[in-house]
Every structure is written in C-alpha cells, then in structure tokens.
Amino acid sequence: MTTVVFGIKNCDSVKKARRWLEQHDIAYEFSDFRDEQPNRERIHSWIEIVGLDTLVNKRSTTFRQLTPEQQQAQDIETWVELIEQQPTLIKRPLLKHDGRLTCGFKPAVYEDLFNV
C-alpha cells in the first residue's frame, strides 16, 4: 500500500507531516499541487471521502481572496472547478493511506492511522 502526501512543499503543515513520516520511517510519495494539479475526478473523490467542508481550507489566503459569491457557493461543481483552478484551497497536507484520507496534520491522527 502506498502512502501519498499531497500539498505544497514550502507549506509549514506539509513540512511537519513529512518530517513526522520520516521520523517514523514511513515511506511515502509526495505530490506537489504546483507541479501536479489535481484533476476533477480526483477532487470529486476527495470530496466524497472527507466532505467539502473538511477539504476546503476556509482560513487560507486563497479562500479569503474569493468573491463572497464564490465563498458561499453551495454547488459541488462550482467548488470542484474552483479547487481545480486553485488547489491551494485544499486544506494541507492531504494524506492518503490504506484507503483513508486525512486533511491537515495532527500527530494523534497520524499515530492512529499508522498504529505507532
């Protein structure tokens, strides 16, 4: 089973997550949103797994730069399009492991996920 960390390499939360994985000798692949933007299908699957409210970082600079209409959009397709255009709307890091997906870095969640 492959563990994948999605995010941006210079993001502090992503750095913490990667450091944690390395300290626990957990192999992973890293996918930088700036190099490999998520496509619509992947965004849809993430929304299905964790939900839109969990996936979107409403405290991000990118979110605050959206228009009020965009921020309050209720339509999933609108959000998929926004995330596809601006993947920095995603709460980082996004970690995929063993069929599970987590948003953000919380050591306790990682400990549970990896049984350490």
N, CA, C and O atoms as CSV, one atom per row, in Angstrom:
chain,resi,resn,atom,element,x,y,z
A,1,MET,N,N,0.845,-1.178,0.000
A,1,MET,CA,C,0.000,0.000,0.000
A,1,MET,C,C,0.887,1.235,0.000
A,1,MET,O,O,1.849,1.326,0.763
A,2,THR,N,N,0.556,2.167,-0.850
A,2,THR,CA,C,1.353,3.373,-0.996
A,2,THR,C,C,0.730,4.510,-0.193
A,2,THR,O,O,-0.479,4.738,-0.242
A,3,THR,N,N,1.559,5.199,0.527
A,3,THR,CA,C,1.134,6.391,1.246
A,3,THR,C,C,1.514,7.585,0.386
A,3,THR,O,O,2.642,7.681,-0.097
A,4,VAL,N,N,0.560,8.497,0.198
A,4,VAL,CA,C,0.817,9.675,-0.619
A,4,VAL,C,C,0.463,10.919,0.182
A,4,VAL,O,O,-0.603,10.998,0.792
A,5,VAL,N,N,1.367,11.883,0.171
A,5,VAL,CA,C,1.132,13.183,0.778
A,5,VAL,C,C,0.946,14.172,-0.362
A,5,VAL,O,O,1.804,14.302,-1.235
A,6,PHE,N,N,-0.187,14.866,-0.341
A,6,PHE,CA,C,-0.473,15.902,-1.333
A,6,PHE,C,C,-0.366,17.252,-0.640
A,6,PHE,O,O,-0.821,17.418,0.492
A,7,GLY,N,N,0.237,18.210,-1.324
A,7,GLY,CA,C,0.346,19.539,-0.748
A,7,GLY,C,C,1.300,20.405,-1.532
A,7,GLY,O,O,1.478,20.239,-2.738
A,8,ILE,N,N,1.909,21.334,-0.819
A,8,ILE,CA,C,2.882,22.255,-1.401
A,8,ILE,C,C,4.138,22.153,-0.543
A,8,ILE,O,O,4.070,22.258,0.682
A,9,LYS,N,N,5.270,21.950,-1.181
A,9,LYS,CA,C,6.487,21.632,-0.432
A,9,LYS,C,C,6.914,22.706,0.561
A,9,LYS,O,O,7.571,22.380,1.550
A,10,ASN,N,N,6.570,23.961,0.340
A,10,ASN,CA,C,7.001,25.002,1.275
A,10,ASN,C,C,5.948,25.328,2.338
A,10,ASN,O,O,6.135,26.266,3.113
A,11,CYS,N,N,4.858,24.582,2.390
A,11,CYS,CA,C,3.806,24.765,3.395
A,11,CYS,C,C,4.291,24.189,4.731
A,11,CYS,O,O,4.774,23.057,4.775
A,12,ASP,N,N,4.167,24.952,5.808
A,12,ASP,CA,C,4.645,24.508,7.117
A,12,ASP,C,C,3.976,23.220,7.585
A,12,ASP,O,O,4.645,22.341,8.127
A,13,SER,N,N,2.670,23.098,7.385
A,13,SER,CA,C,1.963,21.883,7.805
A,13,SER,C,C,2.432,20.672,7.012
A,13,SER,O,O,2.561,19.577,7.560
A,14,VAL,N,N,2.683,20.865,5.739
A,14,VAL,CA,C,3.193,19.779,4.901
A,14,VAL,C,C,4.585,19.379,5.377
A,14,VAL,O,O,4.897,18.191,5.458
A,15,LYS,N,N,5.416,20.360,5.690
A,15,LYS,CA,C,6.765,20.069,6.194
A,15,LYS,C,C,6.700,19.252,7.480
A,15,LYS,O,O,7.457,18.297,7.653
A,16,LYS,N,N,5.787,19.631,8.387
A,16,LYS,CA,C,5.645,18.904,9.654
A,16,LYS,C,C,5.206,17.465,9.409
A,16,LYS,O,O,5.727,16.536,10.026
A,17,ALA,N,N,4.249,17.285,8.508
A,17,ALA,CA,C,3.757,15.935,8.208
A,17,ALA,C,C,4.860,15.079,7.603
A,17,ALA,O,O,5.042,13.924,7.990
A,18,ARG,N,N,5.586,15.639,6.664
A,18,ARG,CA,C,6.664,14.884,6.018
A,18,ARG,C,C,7.757,14.534,7.035
A,18,ARG,O,O,8.288,13.423,7.024
A,19,ARG,N,N,8.082,15.472,7.899
A,19,ARG,CA,C,9.089,15.223,8.934
A,19,ARG,C,C,8.614,14.098,9.864
A,19,ARG,O,O,9.393,13.217,10.228
A,20,TRP,N,N,7.330,14.136,10.245
A,20,TRP,CA,C,6.775,13.099,11.115
A,20,TRP,C,C,6.882,11.729,10.450
A,20,TRP,O,O,7.313,10.766,11.084
A,21,LEU,N,N,6.500,11.635,9.192
A,21,LEU,CA,C,6.573,10.362,8.463
A,21,LEU,C,C,8.014,9.860,8.398
A,21,LEU,O,O,8.270,8.672,8.591
A,22,GLU,N,N,8.943,10.756,8.129
A,22,GLU,CA,C,10.353,10.371,8.038
A,22,GLU,C,C,10.895,9.922,9.392
A,22,GLU,O,O,11.665,8.964,9.467
A,23,GLN,N,N,10.498,10.608,10.459
A,23,GLN,CA,C,10.951,10.231,11.801
A,23,GLN,C,C,10.428,8.856,12.214
A,23,GLN,O,O,11.038,8.172,13.035
A,24,HIS,N,N,9.296,8.462,11.637
A,24,HIS,CA,C,8.705,7.160,11.953
A,24,HIS,C,C,9.009,6.119,10.872
A,24,HIS,O,O,8.387,5.057,10.825
A,25,ASP,N,N,9.966,6.439,10.013
A,25,ASP,CA,C,10.403,5.522,8.946
A,25,ASP,C,C,9.244,5.004,8.094
A,25,ASP,O,O,9.182,3.821,7.757
A,26,ILE,N,N,8.338,5.907,7.756
A,26,ILE,CA,C,7.196,5.549,6.917
A,26,ILE,C,C,7.463,6.068,5.510
A,26,ILE,O,O,7.610,7.270,5.290
A,27,ALA,N,N,7.523,5.140,4.568
A,27,ALA,CA,C,7.764,5.516,3.169
A,27,ALA,C,C,6.510,6.179,2.602
A,27,ALA,O,O,5.387,5.775,2.903
A,28,TYR,N,N,6.722,7.191,1.786
A,28,TYR,CA,C,5.596,7.892,1.174
A,28,TYR,C,C,6.037,8.528,-0.129
A,28,TYR,O,O,7.225,8.731,-0.377
A,29,GLU,N,N,5.054,8.834,-0.949
A,29,GLU,CA,C,5.284,9.624,-2.155
A,29,GLU,C,C,4.745,11.018,-1.879
A,29,GLU,O,O,3.788,11.182,-1.122
A,30,PHE,N,N,5.357,12.015,-2.492
A,30,PHE,CA,C,4.889,13.387,-2.321
A,30,PHE,C,C,4.425,13.933,-3.660
A,30,PHE,O,O,5.128,13.834,-4.666
A,31,SER,N,N,3.239,14.508,-3.658
A,31,SER,CA,C,2.681,15.120,-4.859
A,31,SER,C,C,2.439,16.601,-4.579
A,31,SER,O,O,1.569,16.959,-3.785
A,32,ASP,N,N,3.216,17.450,-5.237
A,32,ASP,CA,C,3.112,18.896,-5.048
A,32,ASP,C,C,2.029,19.451,-5.973
A,32,ASP,O,O,2.079,19.265,-7.189
A,33,PHE,N,N,1.055,20.133,-5.380
A,33,PHE,CA,C,-0.042,20.711,-6.163
A,33,PHE,C,C,0.453,21.659,-7.248
A,33,PHE,O,O,-0.197,21.820,-8.280
A,34,ARG,N,N,1.591,22.279,-7.016
A,34,ARG,CA,C,2.097,23.232,-8.011
A,34,ARG,C,C,2.677,22.515,-9.233
A,34,ARG,O,O,2.704,23.068,-10.332
A,35,ASP,N,N,3.138,21.284,-9.030
A,35,ASP,CA,C,3.697,20.502,-10.138
A,35,ASP,C,C,2.658,19.603,-10.794
A,35,ASP,O,O,2.692,19.378,-12.004
A,36,GLU,N,N,1.748,19.097,-9.997
A,36,GLU,CA,C,0.749,18.146,-10.480
A,36,GLU,C,C,-0.612,18.504,-9.882
A,36,GLU,O,O,-0.995,17.992,-8.829
A,37,GLN,N,N,-1.334,19.388,-10.568
A,37,GLN,CA,C,-2.626,19.824,-10.047
A,37,GLN,C,C,-3.639,18.686,-10.099
A,37,GLN,O,O,-3.676,17.923,-11.064
A,38,PRO,N,N,-4.461,18.575,-9.053
A,38,PRO,CA,C,-5.471,17.515,-9.057
A,38,PRO,C,C,-6.527,17.767,-10.132
A,38,PRO,O,O,-6.928,18.905,-10.376
A,39,ASN,N,N,-6.965,16.681,-10.767
A,39,ASN,CA,C,-7.998,16.818,-11.791
A,39,ASN,C,C,-9.383,16.707,-11.147
A,39,ASN,O,O,-9.511,16.412,-9.958
A,40,ARG,N,N,-10.412,16.950,-11.959
A,40,ARG,CA,C,-11.791,16.954,-11.461
A,40,ARG,C,C,-12.169,15.625,-10.798
A,40,ARG,O,O,-12.807,15.602,-9.746
A,41,GLU,N,N,-11.766,14.534,-11.426
A,41,GLU,CA,C,-12.109,13.212,-10.894
A,41,GLU,C,C,-11.520,13.017,-9.501
A,41,GLU,O,O,-12.200,12.540,-8.593
A,42,ARG,N,N,-10.269,13.384,-9.340
A,42,ARG,CA,C,-9.612,13.234,-8.037
A,42,ARG,C,C,-10.265,14.152,-7.001
A,42,ARG,O,O,-10.482,13.740,-5.861
A,43,ILE,N,N,-10.577,15.375,-7.383
A,43,ILE,CA,C,-11.220,16.313,-6.457
A,43,ILE,C,C,-12.576,15.765,-6.019
A,43,ILE,O,O,-12.912,15.802,-4.835
A,44,HIS,N,N,-13.352,15.257,-6.974
A,44,HIS,CA,C,-14.647,14.649,-6.640
A,44,HIS,C,C,-14.472,13.507,-5.640
A,44,HIS,O,O,-15.229,13.404,-4.674
A,45,SER,N,N,-13.481,12.656,-5.868
A,45,SER,CA,C,-13.285,11.516,-4.962
A,45,SER,C,C,-12.897,11.997,-3.570
A,45,SER,O,O,-13.351,11.435,-2.574
A,46,TRP,N,N,-12.071,13.021,-3.489
A,46,TRP,CA,C,-11.697,13.563,-2.184
A,46,TRP,C,C,-12.910,14.126,-1.460
A,46,TRP,O,O,-13.070,13.916,-0.258
A,47,ILE,N,N,-13.771,14.845,-2.190
A,47,ILE,CA,C,-14.978,15.404,-1.578
A,47,ILE,C,C,-15.878,14.282,-1.073
A,47,ILE,O,O,-16.451,14.388,0.012
A,48,GLU,N,N,-16.007,13.215,-1.845
A,48,GLU,CA,C,-16.825,12.071,-1.420
A,48,GLU,C,C,-16.281,11.447,-0.143
A,48,GLU,O,O,-17.052,11.014,0.713
A,49,ILE,N,N,-14.970,11.396,-0.009
A,49,ILE,CA,C,-14.356,10.735,1.146
A,49,ILE,C,C,-14.403,11.607,2.400
A,49,ILE,O,O,-14.832,11.142,3.456
A,50,VAL,N,N,-13.968,12.866,2.298
A,50,VAL,CA,C,-13.850,13.697,3.509
A,50,VAL,C,C,-14.909,14.786,3.620
A,50,VAL,O,O,-15.090,15.363,4.692
A,51,GLY,N,N,-15.604,15.072,2.534
A,51,GLY,CA,C,-16.597,16.141,2.559
A,51,GLY,C,C,-15.982,17.475,2.176
A,51,GLY,O,O,-14.797,17.721,2.401
A,52,LEU,N,N,-16.797,18.314,1.605
A,52,LEU,CA,C,-16.333,19.610,1.114
A,52,LEU,C,C,-15.842,20.508,2.244
A,52,LEU,O,O,-14.812,21.169,2.113
A,53,ASP,N,N,-16.580,20.532,3.357
A,53,ASP,CA,C,-16.195,21.411,4.464
A,53,ASP,C,C,-14.836,21.043,5.047
A,53,ASP,O,O,-14.107,21.916,5.519
A,54,THR,N,N,-14.493,19.775,5.019
A,54,THR,CA,C,-13.187,19.337,5.517
A,54,THR,C,C,-12.093,19.620,4.499
A,54,THR,O,O,-10.984,20.009,4.865
A,55,LEU,N,N,-12.401,19.427,3.230
A,55,LEU,CA,C,-11.389,19.572,2.176
A,55,LEU,C,C,-10.961,21.022,1.965
A,55,LEU,O,O,-9.783,21.293,1.733
A,56,VAL,N,N,-11.911,21.956,2.043
A,56,VAL,CA,C,-11.612,23.366,1.754
A,56,VAL,C,C,-11.109,24.062,3.014
A,56,VAL,O,O,-11.734,23.997,4.073
A,57,ASN,N,N,-9.973,24.726,2.876
A,57,ASN,CA,C,-9.391,25.488,3.982
A,57,ASN,C,C,-9.950,26.904,3.943
A,57,ASN,O,O,-9.484,27.750,3.180
A,58,LYS,N,N,-10.952,27.147,4.776
A,58,LYS,CA,C,-11.617,28.450,4.775
A,58,LYS,C,C,-10.791,29.528,5.469
A,58,LYS,O,O,-11.173,30.698,5.472
A,59,ARG,N,N,-9.666,29.140,6.053
A,59,ARG,CA,C,-8.772,30.129,6.671
A,59,ARG,C,C,-7.630,30.517,5.746
A,59,ARG,O,O,-6.804,31.360,6.094
A,60,SER,N,N,-7.582,29.907,4.576
A,60,SER,CA,C,-6.463,30.166,3.660
A,60,SER,C,C,-6.576,31.530,2.991
A,60,SER,O,O,-7.665,32.085,2.845
A,61,THR,N,N,-5.437,32.046,2.594
A,61,THR,CA,C,-5.393,33.299,1.840
A,61,THR,C,C,-6.171,33.152,0.547
A,61,THR,O,O,-6.883,34.069,0.137
A,62,THR,N,N,-6.041,32.010,-0.094
A,62,THR,CA,C,-6.739,31.774,-1.359
A,62,THR,C,C,-8.245,31.863,-1.157
A,62,THR,O,O,-8.937,32.467,-1.976
A,63,PHE,N,N,-8.765,31.275,-0.085
A,63,PHE,CA,C,-10.205,31.332,0.184
A,63,PHE,C,C,-10.644,32.772,0.426
A,63,PHE,O,O,-11.676,33.206,-0.086
A,64,ARG,N,N,-9.867,33.505,1.200
A,64,ARG,CA,C,-10.230,34.900,1.511
A,64,ARG,C,C,-10.214,35.781,0.271
A,64,ARG,O,O,-10.861,36.828,0.245
A,65,GLN,N,N,-9.472,35.363,-0.763
A,65,GLN,CA,C,-9.417,36.145,-1.997
A,65,GLN,C,C,-10.578,35.845,-2.942
A,65,GLN,O,O,-10.753,36.535,-3.946
A,66,LEU,N,N,-11.370,34.821,-2.629
A,66,LEU,CA,C,-12.543,34.524,-3.450
A,66,LEU,C,C,-13.599,35.604,-3.247
A,66,LEU,O,O,-13.618,36.280,-2.218
A,67,THR,N,N,-14.465,35.757,-4.221
A,67,THR,CA,C,-15.577,36.698,-4.064
A,67,THR,C,C,-16.535,36.139,-3.017
A,67,THR,O,O,-16.538,34.933,-2.768
A,68,PRO,N,N,-17.351,36.997,-2.399
A,68,PRO,CA,C,-18.341,36.492,-1.440
A,68,PRO,C,C,-19.260,35.432,-2.061
A,68,PRO,O,O,-19.645,34.469,-1.397
A,69,GLU,N,N,-19.602,35.617,-3.321
A,69,GLU,CA,C,-20.463,34.642,-4.001
A,69,GLU,C,C,-19.767,33.283,-4.104
A,69,GLU,O,O,-20.385,32.241,-3.886
A,70,GLN,N,N,-18.475,33.309,-4.438
A,70,GLN,CA,C,-17.726,32.056,-4.537
A,70,GLN,C,C,-17.596,31.394,-3.165
A,70,GLN,O,O,-17.754,30.180,-3.039
A,71,GLN,N,N,-17.309,32.190,-2.147
A,71,GLN,CA,C,-17.145,31.645,-0.801
A,71,GLN,C,C,-18.412,30.962,-0.301
A,71,GLN,O,O,-18.344,30.003,0.467
A,72,GLN,N,N,-19.554,31.450,-0.734
A,72,GLN,CA,C,-20.830,30.918,-0.256
A,72,GLN,C,C,-21.471,29.936,-1.229
A,72,GLN,O,O,-22.623,29.546,-1.039
A,73,ALA,N,N,-20.753,29.536,-2.254
A,73,ALA,CA,C,-21.298,28.620,-3.261
A,73,ALA,C,C,-21.766,27.324,-2.600
A,73,ALA,O,O,-21.083,26.770,-1.739
A,74,GLN,N,N,-22.926,26.858,-3.013
A,74,GLN,CA,C,-23.500,25.625,-2.476
A,74,GLN,C,C,-23.331,24.447,-3.429
A,74,GLN,O,O,-23.480,23.292,-3.030
A,75,ASP,N,N,-23.023,24.738,-4.675
A,75,ASP,CA,C,-22.938,23.724,-5.717
A,75,ASP,C,C,-21.563,23.056,-5.708
A,75,ASP,O,O,-20.537,23.731,-5.791
A,76,ILE,N,N,-21.551,21.742,-5.606
A,76,ILE,CA,C,-20.297,20.982,-5.586
A,76,ILE,C,C,-19.474,21.243,-6.845
A,76,ILE,O,O,-18.253,21.385,-6.769
A,77,GLU,N,N,-20.130,21.306,-7.994
A,77,GLU,CA,C,-19.402,21.514,-9.256
A,77,GLU,C,C,-18.661,22.849,-9.264
A,77,GLU,O,O,-17.564,22.950,-9.813
A,78,THR,N,N,-19.257,23.863,-8.662
A,78,THR,CA,C,-18.582,25.162,-8.560
A,78,THR,C,C,-17.301,25.007,-7.750
A,78,THR,O,O,-16.255,25.540,-8.122
A,79,TRP,N,N,-17.387,24.274,-6.640
A,79,TRP,CA,C,-16.215,24.070,-5.793
A,79,TRP,C,C,-15.154,23.227,-6.484
A,79,TRP,O,O,-13.959,23.494,-6.358
A,80,VAL,N,N,-15.594,22.212,-7.210
A,80,VAL,CA,C,-14.633,21.375,-7.939
A,80,VAL,C,C,-13.864,22.236,-8.928
A,80,VAL,O,O,-12.645,22.113,-9.052
A,81,GLU,N,N,-14.574,23.103,-9.628
A,81,GLU,CA,C,-13.926,23.993,-10.596
A,81,GLU,C,C,-12.965,24.954,-9.897
A,81,GLU,O,O,-11.850,25.173,-10.372
A,82,LEU,N,N,-13.392,25.526,-8.774
A,82,LEU,CA,C,-12.527,26.449,-8.033
A,82,LEU,C,C,-11.269,25.742,-7.532
A,82,LEU,O,O,-10.167,26.280,-7.635
A,83,ILE,N,N,-11.436,24.545,-6.994
A,83,ILE,CA,C,-10.288,23.792,-6.478
A,83,ILE,C,C,-9.359,23.381,-7.611
A,83,ILE,O,O,-8.138,23.399,-7.458
A,84,GLU,N,N,-9.939,23.014,-8.742
A,84,GLU,CA,C,-9.112,22.637,-9.892
A,84,GLU,C,C,-8.265,23.828,-10.350
A,84,GLU,O,O,-7.102,23.667,-10.720
A,85,GLN,N,N,-8.857,25.013,-10.320
A,85,GLN,CA,C,-8.137,26.220,-10.738
A,85,GLN,C,C,-7.160,26.699,-9.668
A,85,GLN,O,O,-6.109,27.258,-9.981
A,86,GLN,N,N,-7.518,26.474,-8.400
A,86,GLN,CA,C,-6.711,26.975,-7.286
A,86,GLN,C,C,-6.582,25.889,-6.212
A,86,GLN,O,O,-7.268,25.945,-5.191
A,87,PRO,N,N,-5.720,24.917,-6.432
A,87,PRO,CA,C,-5.610,23.809,-5.473
A,87,PRO,C,C,-5.141,24.229,-4.082
A,87,PRO,O,O,-5.206,23.436,-3.143
A,88,THR,N,N,-4.672,25.459,-3.943
A,88,THR,CA,C,-4.284,25.925,-2.609
A,88,THR,C,C,-5.513,26.163,-1.726
A,88,THR,O,O,-5.369,26.519,-0.556
A,89,LEU,N,N,-6.711,25.973,-2.269
A,89,LEU,CA,C,-7.925,26.000,-1.451
A,89,LEU,C,C,-8.026,24.753,-0.568
A,89,LEU,O,O,-8.777,24.739,0.407
A,90,ILE,N,N,-7.273,23.718,-0.910
A,90,ILE,CA,C,-7.335,22.456,-0.176
A,90,ILE,C,C,-6.564,22.574,1.133
A,90,ILE,O,O,-5.447,23.089,1.175
A,91,LYS,N,N,-7.188,22.087,2.196
A,91,LYS,CA,C,-6.509,22.058,3.491
A,91,LYS,C,C,-5.354,21.072,3.400
A,91,LYS,O,O,-5.539,19.919,3.010
A,92,ARG,N,N,-4.171,21.528,3.760
A,92,ARG,CA,C,-2.963,20.725,3.590
A,92,ARG,C,C,-2.378,20.306,4.940
A,92,ARG,O,O,-2.588,20.960,5.962
A,93,PRO,N,N,-1.644,19.203,4.910
A,93,PRO,CA,C,-1.471,18.253,3.819
A,93,PRO,C,C,-2.682,17.332,3.709
A,93,PRO,O,O,-3.445,17.152,4.658
A,94,LEU,N,N,-2.825,16.777,2.557
A,94,LEU,CA,C,-3.824,15.744,2.315
A,94,LEU,C,C,-3.034,14.443,2.277
A,94,LEU,O,O,-2.121,14.297,1.464
A,95,LEU,N,N,-3.373,13.506,3.141
A,95,LEU,CA,C,-2.622,12.257,3.215
A,95,LEU,C,C,-3.544,11.089,2.878
A,95,LEU,O,O,-4.610,10.929,3.472
A,96,LYS,N,N,-3.116,10.287,1.925
A,96,LYS,CA,C,-3.868,9.095,1.527
A,96,LYS,C,C,-3.079,7.871,1.972
A,96,LYS,O,O,-1.913,7.704,1.616
A,97,HIS,N,N,-3.732,7.021,2.755
A,97,HIS,CA,C,-3.075,5.810,3.255
A,97,HIS,C,C,-4.123,4.738,3.512
A,97,HIS,O,O,-5.117,4.976,4.199
A,98,ASP,N,N,-3.892,3.572,2.958
A,98,ASP,CA,C,-4.736,2.411,3.235
A,98,ASP,C,C,-6.223,2.702,2.998
A,98,ASP,O,O,-7.080,2.288,3.780
A,99,GLY,N,N,-6.510,3.411,1.921
A,99,GLY,CA,C,-7.896,3.718,1.577
A,99,GLY,C,C,-8.509,4.845,2.382
A,99,GLY,O,O,-9.678,5.182,2.195
A,100,ARG,N,N,-7.733,5.428,3.271
A,100,ARG,CA,C,-8.229,6.545,4.091
A,100,ARG,C,C,-7.592,7.842,3.622
A,100,ARG,O,O,-6.524,7.847,3.009
A,101,LEU,N,N,-8.271,8.938,3.924
A,101,LEU,CA,C,-7.795,10.258,3.528
A,101,LEU,C,C,-7.942,11.191,4.713
A,101,LEU,O,O,-9.002,11.249,5.337
A,102,THR,N,N,-6.877,11.925,5.028
A,102,THR,CA,C,-6.942,12.902,6.110
A,102,THR,C,C,-6.513,14.265,5.585
A,102,THR,O,O,-5.704,14.365,4.662
A,103,CYS,N,N,-7.064,15.305,6.182
A,103,CYS,CA,C,-6.715,16.685,5.815
A,103,CYS,C,C,-6.080,17.358,7.015
A,103,CYS,O,O,-6.564,17.230,8.139
A,104,GLY,N,N,-5.005,18.068,6.774
A,104,GLY,CA,C,-4.305,18.749,7.850
A,104,GLY,C,C,-3.377,17.785,8.575
A,104,GLY,O,O,-3.483,16.569,8.416
A,105,PHE,N,N,-2.470,18.334,9.369
A,105,PHE,CA,C,-1.537,17.490,10.115
A,105,PHE,C,C,-1.850,17.546,11.599
A,105,PHE,O,O,-1.765,18.598,12.232
A,106,LYS,N,N,-2.214,16.394,12.138
A,106,LYS,CA,C,-2.420,16.238,13.571
A,106,LYS,C,C,-1.687,14.960,13.966
A,106,LYS,O,O,-2.076,13.875,13.534
A,107,PRO,N,N,-0.635,15.064,14.777
A,107,PRO,CA,C,0.144,13.881,15.139
A,107,PRO,C,C,-0.707,12.722,15.664
A,107,PRO,O,O,-0.443,11.568,15.326
A,108,ALA,N,N,-1.714,13.007,16.474
A,108,ALA,CA,C,-2.543,11.934,17.037
A,108,ALA,C,C,-3.279,11.164,15.940
A,108,ALA,O,O,-3.430,9.946,16.031
A,109,VAL,N,N,-3.729,11.861,14.919
A,109,VAL,CA,C,-4.418,11.208,13.802
A,109,VAL,C,C,-3.438,10.320,13.047
A,109,VAL,O,O,-3.772,9.196,12.674
A,110,TYR,N,N,-2.230,10.826,12.823
A,110,TYR,CA,C,-1.209,10.040,12.121
A,110,TYR,C,C,-0.815,8.813,12.942
A,110,TYR,O,O,-0.632,7.728,12.390
A,111,GLU,N,N,-0.684,8.983,14.263
A,111,GLU,CA,C,-0.341,7.856,15.133
A,111,GLU,C,C,-1.394,6.763,15.024
A,111,GLU,O,O,-1.062,5.580,14.947
A,112,ASP,N,N,-2.656,7.156,15.017
A,112,ASP,CA,C,-3.752,6.193,14.890
A,112,ASP,C,C,-3.739,5.533,13.514
A,112,ASP,O,O,-3.904,4.319,13.395
A,113,LEU,N,N,-3.546,6.329,12.497
A,113,LEU,CA,C,-3.566,5.831,11.124
A,113,LEU,C,C,-2.447,4.819,10.868
A,113,LEU,O,O,-2.650,3.824,10.171
A,114,PHE,N,N,-1.276,5.077,11.433
A,114,PHE,CA,C,-0.112,4.217,11.197
A,114,PHE,C,C,0.194,3.270,12.363
A,114,PHE,O,O,1.198,2.558,12.345
A,115,ASN,N,N,-0.675,3.268,13.367
A,115,ASN,CA,C,-0.507,2.374,14.526
A,115,ASN,C,C,0.860,2.522,15.188
A,115,ASN,O,O,1.552,1.530,15.421
A,116,VAL,N,N,1.244,3.748,15.486
A,116,VAL,CA,C,2.525,3.974,16.176
A,116,VAL,C,C,2.297,4.672,17.504
A,116,VAL,O,O,3.254,4.947,18.228
